[in-house]
Amino acid sequence: MSERNCYLFVHFTSDCDEGEQIRFSLSKDGLHWNDVNNGEPVLISNIGEKGARDPFIVRDEKNGKFYIMATDLKIASGKGWKWAQYDASRDLLVWESDDLVNFKGPWAVTVGVEDAGCVWAPEAIYDEEKQAFMVFWASMTPKNDETLAKQKIYRAYTTDFRTFTEPEEYIKRENHVIDTDIVRVDLTNATKEGYVRFSKDETTKNIRTDFGKTLDKDAFENITAPTLEAMPGVEGPICFYIQQIKKWCLLVDRYATHGGYIPLLTDDIIGGKFEVLDESQYDMGKTLKRHGGILAITEEEYKKVACEYGVLD
């Protein structure tokens, strides 16, 4: 199998009209990014709310396909953030591809529980025990009681991104929780084997992290990460392993200052020791990037995407 030492970043850019569609960026080192398609959308949703936010990409190793999921939401429609939390779409959007160039979709799948006000930032990780993808997202429940309503993380399982098991509550905390990202770690890139989760605490407005040996909802214990806890006004965590430097990279979106993503590096992901990079050490590309997902790809896949859409240097 060819080494996957290049990276594809799927993301959106802003809360205005065409900003709420899916764009691609490419990198050969995980720290310096070039936008493709002249910075314009690669995938556009014309169904549901006609917007696609918070995209995430996953590779299905069994069938060789790629799936992109996104939030069915368009803030530019003018309905407002209260509506987006309490009365928005319970669907997630899905695209499918064999080659990262030709995509089928989008199609919409209703995964939110009946009493959910939204389905935000869907992501997926393959659960080896269940031999299926665990898809997870944030929902405000119960939507009809603003006093008791809280953002929680729900999950469901799928093998084809068309049919899903019944959703269940996955993460519920004292504070609101959204924007969850999960990575699998093993002894080649961490001190233990299991899963590390990153979530936005929607009350304190920073990123919290925990570790579990399995994906069971009761398996996780908090990781103390002083750098993350002292960094308010960030969301949309994206964690991925950079092969070239043998370190984990955590991207966080500085939404509060409109500063875009900033990378943090660690070689001790379970220890919670992160280094914030200086601006001279990275380049996020010409367009401001909002919440998205990153996939490790081969050089051949990199060239295919670059040739199809063109790279904006």
C-alpha positions as a Markdown table, in Angstrom:
| # | Residue | x | y | z |
|---|---|---|---|---|
| 1 | Met | 0.0 | 0.0 | 0.0 |
| 2 | Ser | 1.3 | 3.4 | -0.9 |
| 3 | Glu | 2.4 | 5.6 | 2.0 |
| 4 | Arg | -0.2 | 8.2 | 3.0 |
| 5 | Asn | 2.0 | 11.2 | 3.6 |
| 6 | Cys | 0.0 | 13.9 | 1.9 |
| 7 | Tyr | -3.2 | 15.5 | 3.3 |
| 8 | Leu | -6.6 | 16.7 | 2.1 |
| 9 | Phe | -8.5 | 19.3 | 4.1 |
| 10 | Val | -12.3 | 19.6 | 3.5 |
| 11 | His | -13.8 | 22.8 | 5.0 |
| 12 | Phe | -16.1 | 25.7 | 4.7 |
| 13 | Thr | -15.1 | 29.4 | 4.9 |
| 14 | Ser | -17.8 | 31.7 | 6.3 |
| 15 | Asp | -21.4 | 32.3 | 7.3 |
| 16 | Cys | -22.2 | 34.1 | 4.0 |
| 17 | Asp | -23.9 | 32.4 | 1.0 |
| 18 | Glu | -21.2 | 30.6 | -1.0 |
| 19 | Gly | -19.0 | 30.4 | 2.1 |
| 20 | Glu | -21.3 | 27.7 | 3.4 |
| 21 | Gln | -20.3 | 25.1 | 0.8 |
| 22 | Ile | -17.4 | 22.6 | 0.7 |
| 23 | Arg | -13.9 | 23.6 | -0.3 |
| 24 | Phe | -10.7 | 21.5 | -0.6 |
| 25 | Ser | -7.1 | 22.3 | 0.3 |
| 26 | Leu | -4.0 | 20.1 | -0.1 |
| 27 | Ser | -0.7 | 19.8 | 1.9 |
| 28 | Lys | 2.4 | 17.7 | 1.6 |
| 29 | Asp | 3.5 | 18.2 | 5.2 |
| 30 | Gly | 0.3 | 18.9 | 7.1 |
| 31 | Leu | 1.4 | 22.4 | 8.0 |
| 32 | His | 1.5 | 24.3 | 4.7 |
| 33 | Trp | -1.7 | 24.3 | 2.8 |
| 34 | Asn | -2.7 | 25.2 | -0.8 |
| 35 | Asp | -6.3 | 25.9 | -1.8 |
| 36 | Val | -7.7 | 24.1 | -4.8 |
| 37 | Asn | -10.2 | 25.2 | -7.4 |
| 38 | Asn | -9.0 | 28.8 | -7.0 |
| 39 | Gly | -10.5 | 28.8 | -3.5 |
| 40 | Glu | -14.0 | 28.2 | -4.8 |
| 41 | Pro | -16.4 | 25.4 | -3.7 |
| 42 | Val | -15.8 | 21.9 | -4.9 |
| 43 | Leu | -19.1 | 20.5 | -3.6 |
| 44 | Ile | -22.4 | 22.4 | -3.3 |
| 45 | Ser | -25.5 | 21.3 | -1.6 |
| 46 | Asn | -28.7 | 22.2 | -3.4 |
| 47 | Ile | -31.0 | 20.2 | -1.1 |
| 48 | Gly | -32.4 | 20.7 | 2.4 |
| 49 | Glu | -31.2 | 24.1 | 3.8 |
| 50 | Lys | -29.0 | 24.5 | 0.7 |
| 51 | Gly | -25.9 | 24.9 | 2.8 |
| 52 | Ala | -23.1 | 22.5 | 3.9 |
| 53 | Arg | -21.1 | 23.4 | 7.0 |
| 54 | Asp | -18.6 | 21.5 | 9.2 |
| 55 | Pro | -17.6 | 18.9 | 6.5 |
| 56 | Phe | -15.7 | 15.7 | 7.5 |
| 57 | Ile | -14.1 | 13.1 | 5.2 |
| 58 | Val | -13.5 | 9.4 | 5.9 |
| 59 | Arg | -12.0 | 6.6 | 3.9 |
| 60 | Asp | -13.7 | 3.2 | 3.9 |
| 61 | Glu | -10.8 | 0.7 | 3.8 |
| 62 | Lys | -13.1 | -2.2 | 2.8 |
| 63 | Asn | -14.7 | -0.8 | -0.3 |
| 64 | Gly | -12.2 | 1.8 | -1.3 |
| 65 | Lys | -14.7 | 4.6 | -1.2 |
| 66 | Phe | -14.6 | 8.1 | 0.4 |
| 67 | Tyr | -17.5 | 9.7 | 2.2 |
| 68 | Ile | -17.9 | 13.3 | 3.1 |
| 69 | Met | -20.5 | 14.3 | 5.6 |
| 70 | Ala | -21.7 | 17.9 | 6.5 |
| 71 | Thr | -24.2 | 19.8 | 8.5 |
| 72 | Asp | -27.4 | 20.7 | 6.6 |
| 73 | Leu | -27.4 | 24.4 | 7.6 |
| 74 | Lys | -27.1 | 27.8 | 6.0 |
| 75 | Ile | -26.8 | 30.7 | 8.4 |
| 76 | Ala | -26.8 | 33.1 | 5.4 |
| 77 | Ser | -30.5 | 32.2 | 5.0 |
| 78 | Gly | -31.2 | 34.7 | 7.8 |
| 79 | Lys | -33.0 | 32.4 | 10.2 |
| 80 | Gly | -30.6 | 33.0 | 13.0 |
| 81 | Trp | -28.5 | 31.0 | 15.5 |
| 82 | Lys | -31.4 | 30.4 | 17.9 |
| 83 | Trp | -33.4 | 28.7 | 15.1 |
| 84 | Ala | -30.2 | 26.8 | 14.1 |
| 85 | Gln | -30.0 | 25.3 | 17.5 |
| 86 | Tyr | -33.7 | 24.6 | 18.3 |
| 87 | Asp | -35.5 | 24.1 | 15.0 |
| 88 | Ala | -33.0 | 23.3 | 12.3 |
| 89 | Ser | -32.6 | 20.2 | 10.1 |
| 90 | Arg | -32.2 | 16.8 | 11.7 |
| 91 | Asp | -30.5 | 15.6 | 8.6 |
| 92 | Leu | -26.8 | 15.1 | 7.7 |
| 93 | Leu | -25.6 | 15.5 | 4.2 |
| 94 | Val | -23.5 | 12.8 | 2.5 |
| 95 | Trp | -21.3 | 12.6 | -0.7 |
| 96 | Glu | -19.6 | 9.4 | -1.9 |
| 97 | Ser | -16.5 | 9.0 | -4.2 |
| 98 | Asp | -14.2 | 6.4 | -5.5 |
| 99 | Asp | -11.4 | 8.8 | -6.4 |
| 100 | Leu | -11.8 | 12.1 | -4.6 |
| 101 | Val | -12.6 | 13.7 | -7.9 |
| 102 | Asn | -16.0 | 12.3 | -9.0 |
| 103 | Phe | -18.7 | 12.5 | -6.3 |
| 104 | Lys | -22.2 | 11.2 | -6.0 |
| 105 | Gly | -24.6 | 13.2 | -3.9 |
| 106 | Pro | -25.4 | 14.9 | -1.8 |
| 107 | Trp | -28.1 | 12.8 | -0.2 |
| 108 | Ala | -29.7 | 13.6 | 3.2 |
| 109 | Val | -30.1 | 11.1 | 6.0 |
| 110 | Thr | -32.3 | 11.9 | 9.0 |
| 111 | Val | -30.3 | 10.9 | 12.1 |
| 112 | Gly | -31.4 | 13.4 | 14.7 |
| 113 | Val | -33.7 | 12.2 | 17.5 |
| 114 | Glu | -37.3 | 13.5 | 17.2 |
| 115 | Asp | -36.7 | 16.0 | 20.0 |
| 116 | Ala | -33.5 | 17.4 | 18.6 |
| 117 | Gly | -33.2 | 21.0 | 17.5 |
| 118 | Cys | -30.2 | 20.4 | 15.2 |
| 119 | Val | -27.6 | 17.9 | 13.9 |
| 120 | Trp | -24.2 | 19.7 | 13.9 |
| 121 | Ala | -20.7 | 18.8 | 12.8 |
| 122 | Pro | -21.1 | 15.0 | 12.0 |
| 123 | Glu | -18.0 | 12.9 | 12.1 |
| 124 | Ala | -17.2 | 9.2 | 11.8 |
| 125 | Ile | -14.6 | 6.7 | 13.1 |
| 126 | Tyr | -14.4 | 3.0 | 12.3 |
| 127 | Asp | -15.3 | 0.8 | 15.2 |
| 128 | Glu | -13.3 | -2.4 | 14.9 |
| 129 | Glu | -15.5 | -4.2 | 17.5 |
| 130 | Lys | -18.7 | -3.5 | 15.6 |
| 131 | Gln | -17.2 | -3.6 | 12.1 |
| 132 | Ala | -19.1 | -0.4 | 11.3 |
| 133 | Phe | -18.6 | 3.4 | 11.3 |
| 134 | Met | -19.6 | 5.2 | 14.4 |
| 135 | Val | -21.1 | 8.5 | 13.2 |
| 136 | Phe | -21.5 | 11.2 | 15.9 |
| 137 | Trp | -22.8 | 14.7 | 16.0 |
| 138 | Ala | -24.1 | 17.4 | 18.4 |
| 139 | Ser | -27.8 | 18.0 | 19.0 |
| 140 | Met | -29.7 | 20.4 | 21.2 |
| 141 | Thr | -32.3 | 18.4 | 23.3 |
| 142 | Pro | -35.0 | 18.7 | 24.3 |
| 143 | Lys | -35.6 | 21.5 | 21.8 |
| 144 | Asn | -39.0 | 22.4 | 23.3 |
| 145 | Asp | -37.6 | 23.3 | 26.7 |
| 146 | Glu | -35.1 | 26.2 | 26.6 |
| 147 | Thr | -34.5 | 25.8 | 30.4 |
| 148 | Leu | -33.5 | 22.2 | 30.2 |
| 149 | Ala | -32.2 | 22.0 | 26.6 |
| 150 | Lys | -28.5 | 21.2 | 26.3 |
| 151 | Gln | -26.1 | 20.5 | 23.4 |
| 152 | Lys | -25.0 | 16.8 | 23.7 |
| 153 | Ile | -23.2 | 14.4 | 21.4 |
| 154 | Tyr | -25.3 | 11.6 | 19.8 |
| 155 | Arg | -24.1 | 8.6 | 17.8 |
| 156 | Ala | -25.4 | 6.0 | 15.4 |
| 157 | Tyr | -23.7 | 3.2 | 13.3 |
| 158 | Thr | -23.6 | 2.6 | 9.6 |
| 159 | Thr | -21.8 | 0.6 | 7.0 |
| 160 | Asp | -22.9 | 2.5 | 3.9 |
| 161 | Phe | -23.8 | 6.0 | 5.1 |
| 162 | Arg | -27.4 | 5.5 | 3.9 |
| 163 | Thr | -28.9 | 3.4 | 6.6 |
| 164 | Phe | -28.1 | 4.0 | 10.3 |
| 165 | Thr | -29.0 | 2.4 | 13.6 |
| 166 | Glu | -31.2 | 4.3 | 16.0 |
| 167 | Pro | -29.3 | 7.3 | 17.5 |
| 168 | Glu | -28.3 | 7.2 | 21.1 |
| 169 | Glu | -26.9 | 9.8 | 23.5 |
| 170 | Tyr | -23.1 | 9.5 | 23.6 |
| 171 | Ile | -21.6 | 12.5 | 25.5 |
| 172 | Lys | -23.5 | 14.4 | 28.1 |
| 173 | Arg | -21.8 | 16.8 | 30.4 |
| 174 | Glu | -22.6 | 19.5 | 32.9 |
| 175 | Asn | -21.9 | 22.1 | 30.2 |
| 176 | His | -23.0 | 22.1 | 26.6 |
| 177 | Val | -20.7 | 20.1 | 24.4 |
| 178 | Ile | -20.4 | 20.3 | 20.5 |
| 179 | Asp | -17.7 | 19.8 | 17.8 |
| 180 | Thr | -16.3 | 16.4 | 18.8 |
| 181 | Asp | -13.3 | 14.8 | 17.0 |
| 182 | Ile | -12.0 | 11.3 | 17.7 |
| 183 | Val | -8.7 | 9.7 | 16.7 |
| 184 | Arg | -7.5 | 6.1 | 17.3 |
| 185 | Val | -4.0 | 5.8 | 18.9 |
| 186 | Asp | -1.7 | 2.9 | 19.2 |
| 187 | Leu | 1.8 | 2.1 | 20.4 |
| 188 | Thr | 3.3 | 3.5 | 17.2 |
| 189 | Asn | 2.1 | 7.0 | 17.8 |
| 190 | Ala | 1.1 | 7.1 | 21.5 |
| 191 | Thr | 1.9 | 5.5 | 24.9 |
| 192 | Lys | -1.4 | 3.6 | 25.0 |
| 193 | Glu | -3.8 | 2.0 | 22.6 |
| 194 | Gly | -7.3 | 3.4 | 22.4 |
| 195 | Tyr | -9.1 | 6.6 | 21.4 |
| 196 | Val | -8.5 | 10.3 | 22.1 |
| 197 | Arg | -11.5 | 12.7 | 21.9 |
| 198 | Phe | -11.5 | 16.4 | 21.5 |
| 199 | Ser | -14.7 | 18.4 | 22.1 |
| 200 | Lys | -15.7 | 22.0 | 22.4 |
| 201 | Asp | -17.1 | 23.0 | 25.8 |
| 202 | Glu | -19.8 | 25.4 | 24.5 |
| 203 | Thr | -20.0 | 27.0 | 27.9 |
| 204 | Thr | -16.3 | 27.8 | 28.6 |
| 205 | Lys | -15.6 | 28.1 | 24.8 |
| 206 | Asn | -12.5 | 25.9 | 24.8 |
| 207 | Ile | -11.4 | 22.4 | 23.9 |
| 208 | Arg | -11.5 | 19.5 | 26.3 |
| 209 | Thr | -9.9 | 16.1 | 25.7 |
| 210 | Asp | -10.2 | 12.6 | 27.1 |
| 211 | Phe | -8.9 | 9.1 | 26.5 |
| 212 | Gly | -10.7 | 5.7 | 26.4 |
| 213 | Lys | -9.5 | 2.2 | 25.6 |
| 214 | Thr | -12.7 | 1.6 | 23.7 |
| 215 | Leu | -15.4 | 3.7 | 22.0 |
| 216 | Asp | -17.8 | 2.8 | 24.8 |
| 217 | Lys | -19.4 | 6.0 | 26.1 |
| 218 | Asp | -18.4 | 5.1 | 29.7 |
| 219 | Ala | -14.8 | 4.2 | 28.8 |
| 220 | Phe | -13.3 | 7.7 | 28.8 |
| 221 | Glu | -11.3 | 9.6 | 31.4 |
| 222 | Asn | -10.3 | 13.3 | 31.3 |
| 223 | Ile | -6.9 | 14.3 | 30.0 |
| 224 | Thr | -5.4 | 17.4 | 31.6 |
| 225 | Ala | -4.2 | 19.7 | 28.8 |
| 226 | Pro | -3.2 | 23.1 | 30.2 |
| 227 | Thr | -2.5 | 24.7 | 26.8 |
| 228 | Leu | -6.0 | 23.8 | 25.6 |
| 229 | Glu | -7.7 | 24.8 | 28.8 |
| 230 | Ala | -6.0 | 28.2 | 28.7 |
| 231 | Met | -7.1 | 28.9 | 25.0 |
| 232 | Pro | -10.7 | 30.3 | 24.9 |
| 233 | Gly | -12.6 | 31.2 | 21.8 |
| 234 | Val | -11.8 | 28.2 | 19.7 |
| 235 | Glu | -13.8 | 25.4 | 18.2 |
| 236 | Gly | -13.8 | 22.8 | 15.4 |
| 237 | Pro | -10.9 | 20.6 | 16.6 |
| 238 | Ile | -9.2 | 18.5 | 13.9 |
| 239 | Cys | -6.6 | 16.0 | 15.0 |
| 240 | Phe | -4.4 | 14.0 | 12.6 |
| 241 | Tyr | -1.0 | 12.4 | 12.6 |
| 242 | Ile | 1.8 | 13.9 | 10.6 |
| 243 | Gln | 4.0 | 11.0 | 9.3 |
| 244 | Gln | 6.9 | 13.2 | 8.3 |
| 245 | Ile | 7.6 | 14.6 | 11.8 |
| 246 | Lys | 6.0 | 11.7 | 13.9 |
| 247 | Lys | 3.8 | 14.1 | 15.8 |
| 248 | Trp | 0.1 | 14.6 | 16.2 |
| 249 | Cys | -1.3 | 17.9 | 15.0 |
| 250 | Leu | -4.4 | 19.5 | 16.5 |
| 251 | Leu | -6.0 | 22.3 | 14.5 |
| 252 | Val | -8.4 | 24.6 | 16.4 |
| 253 | Asp | -10.5 | 27.4 | 14.8 |
| 254 | Arg | -10.1 | 30.8 | 16.4 |
| 255 | Tyr | -13.7 | 31.7 | 15.6 |
| 256 | Ala | -13.9 | 34.4 | 18.4 |
| 257 | Thr | -11.3 | 36.6 | 16.7 |
| 258 | His | -11.9 | 35.4 | 13.1 |
| 259 | Gly | -8.3 | 34.3 | 13.1 |
| 260 | Gly | -8.9 | 30.9 | 11.4 |
| 261 | Tyr | -7.2 | 27.7 | 12.2 |
| 262 | Ile | -4.0 | 27.5 | 14.2 |
| 263 | Pro | -1.9 | 24.2 | 14.6 |
| 264 | Leu | -0.7 | 22.7 | 17.9 |
| 265 | Leu | 1.8 | 19.8 | 17.9 |
| 266 | Thr | 2.4 | 17.0 | 20.4 |
| 267 | Asp | 4.4 | 13.8 | 20.6 |
| 268 | Asp | 2.5 | 13.0 | 23.8 |
| 269 | Ile | -1.2 | 13.1 | 22.8 |
| 270 | Ile | -2.4 | 11.2 | 25.9 |
| 271 | Gly | -0.2 | 13.4 | 28.2 |
| 272 | Gly | -2.0 | 16.5 | 26.9 |
| 273 | Lys | 1.2 | 18.4 | 26.2 |
| 274 | Phe | 0.6 | 20.7 | 23.2 |
| 275 | Glu | 2.9 | 23.2 | 21.6 |
| 276 | Val | 1.3 | 26.2 | 19.9 |
| 277 | Leu | 3.2 | 27.0 | 16.6 |
| 278 | Asp | 4.4 | 30.4 | 15.7 |
| 279 | Glu | 2.9 | 31.9 | 12.5 |
| 280 | Ser | 6.3 | 31.4 | 10.7 |
| 281 | Gln | 6.0 | 27.6 | 11.1 |
| 282 | Tyr | 2.8 | 27.1 | 9.2 |
| 283 | Asp | 0.6 | 28.5 | 6.3 |
| 284 | Met | -3.1 | 27.8 | 6.2 |
| 285 | Gly | -3.5 | 29.0 | 2.7 |
| 286 | Lys | -5.1 | 32.1 | 1.1 |
| 287 | Thr | -8.7 | 31.5 | 2.2 |
| 288 | Leu | -9.9 | 31.6 | 5.8 |
| 289 | Lys | -10.8 | 28.1 | 6.8 |
| 290 | Arg | -13.7 | 27.2 | 9.1 |
| 291 | His | -14.6 | 23.9 | 10.7 |
| 292 | Gly | -13.6 | 20.8 | 8.6 |
| 293 | Gly | -11.8 | 17.5 | 8.5 |
| 294 | Ile | -8.4 | 16.2 | 7.3 |
| 295 | Leu | -7.6 | 12.9 | 5.6 |
| 296 | Ala | -4.2 | 11.4 | 5.0 |
| 297 | Ile | -3.9 | 10.5 | 1.3 |
| 298 | Thr | -1.2 | 9.1 | -1.0 |
| 299 | Glu | 0.9 | 11.2 | -3.4 |
| 300 | Glu | -1.1 | 9.7 | -6.3 |
| 301 | Glu | -4.3 | 10.8 | -4.7 |
| 302 | Tyr | -2.8 | 14.3 | -4.0 |
| 303 | Lys | -1.8 | 14.6 | -7.7 |
| 304 | Lys | -5.3 | 13.5 | -8.9 |
| 305 | Val | -7.1 | 16.2 | -6.9 |
| 306 | Ala | -4.5 | 18.8 | -7.8 |
| 307 | Cys | -4.7 | 18.0 | -11.5 |
| 308 | Glu | -8.5 | 18.0 | -11.5 |
| 309 | Tyr | -9.0 | 21.3 | -9.7 |
| 310 | Gly | -5.8 | 23.1 | -9.9 |
| 311 | Val | -3.8 | 24.3 | -6.9 |
| 312 | Leu | -3.8 | 28.0 | -5.7 |
| 313 | Asp | -0.2 | 28.7 | -4.6 |
